[in-house]
Amino acid sequence: TTGAALENWERAWTGSPSGLLRPALLGDGAVRVLEIRDETGTPRGGAVLHRGAEAVGISHVWASTGEAAVRDTAVAHAATTGLPLVGYE
């Protein structure tokens, strides 16, 4: 993932790139930015996972359609760590 891809992710999430998610985030091995795309490659959902010592935090969850797909992808990814998944809505 690149800074430009992160900007596109944020644009799809908020409608415009606000710079909330900084490209330096991509270099953090404890952070995963998830994206679900449709058949045309257009982002349709995403989430940010942050692995801590005792849990994986989930934030910035969004979906234009099919929120269950985003949630299921995040849960599956977090499950590979063996840590609980925590978040808020």
URLINGI-V374961 format. One record per helix or strand. SS is the DSSP state (a for helix, b for strand). FROM is the first residue (numbers start at 1). LEN is the number of residues. If there is no record, write none. Layout:
# URLINGI-V374961
ss=SS from=FROM len=LEN
ss=SS from=FROM len=LEN
This chain:
# URLINGI-V374961
ss=a from=3 len=12
ss=a from=23 len=5
ss=b from=31 len=7
ss=b from=43 len=9
ss=b from=55 len=9
ss=a from=67 len=13
ss=b from=84 len=4
